[in-house]
Amino acid sequence: MGALSLPTVTWWEAIVLGLVQGLTEFLPISSSAHLRIVGELLQSGTDPGAAFTAITQIGTETAVVIYFRKDIWRIIKAWFGALPVGPWKNTVPRTDPDARLGWFVILGSIPIGVLGLLFESAIDDTLRHLYITAAMLAIFALLLGWADRVGRRTKTLDHMSTKDAVFFGLAQALALVPGVSRSGGTITVGLLLGYTREAAARYAFLLAIPAVMISGFYKLFSDVIFGEPAPGSAAVPGSLIALATAVAFVVGYAVIVWFLRYVSTNSYKPFVIYRLVLAVLVVVLVTAGVIDAVPSGHTTGG
């Protein structure tokens, strides 16, 4: 396995980045934004890159798969059973909530897949500008706070419709921009559509599995094993990518357990405040010259 490009990330920095990924992936605070910011503050002082972010997310999504393994298996069985063809055809009604949920996850994964391929260059480069990150942190903090306040919070995943699935998918696609947050975007839309806090969070986790896994393995092969990484990204040897991914898995699993318990009885207000404070902090650090808005080697204009 190759490395991602100079300067080089050390083993302890890989652990820190894996810890950051695990802590922030499932909270509505944007893991990609945190990796981008923390990477600038580490000794290597550079953006770990979109590829590193995508690959370490394999670890956190593996935690999702294990945590939701019973739900996922039930959805898969129902989906295959509701198909009109195949060895299990018509063994499950097409109106079965789990079978429908399987289709909704597939439908909701299309926007991020299409937009991710169409705008891969911008995602790897232009959209990683820290002023953009700060703006997204603030804007989507306000949207999350508003949604948490006005949402009816009465619908469960059994109430999911095709229209809702499309809106969830479009919200997830916005997370291609660092600072938006995959879970934050989908949870915000879920609340606006009337879903409970816990239902919105659970669906955000399930919806992310196909997109994140495909993106992670795509970046692993295209940017690490066979291809060239984006300019300005840190050099991360394959062994350290694996270390960071393992750390992200362990920490991410613990965060899933805590977060789902938290949102069942609490609001998202603390995350809204945190995002706003972080947005201001990013602007202050960039303005003061402590961190670079545009990593060395990137082509983004200032």
Secondary structure, 3 states (H helix, E strand, C coil): CCCCCCCECCHHHHHHHHHHHHHHCCCCCCHHHHHHHHHHHCCCCCCCHHHHHHHHHHHHHHHHHHHCHHHHHHHHHHHHHCCCCCCCCCCCCCCCHHHHHHHHHHHHHHHHHHHHHHCHHHHHCHHHCHHHHHHHHHHHHHHHHHHHHHCCCCECHHHCCHHHHHHHHHHHHHCCCCCCCHHHHHHHHHHHCCECHHHHHHHHHHHHHHHHHHHHHHHHHHHHHCCCCCCCCCECCHHHHHHHHHHHHHHHHHHHHHHHHHHCCCCCHHHHHHHHHHHHHHHHHHHCCCCCCCCCCCCCCC
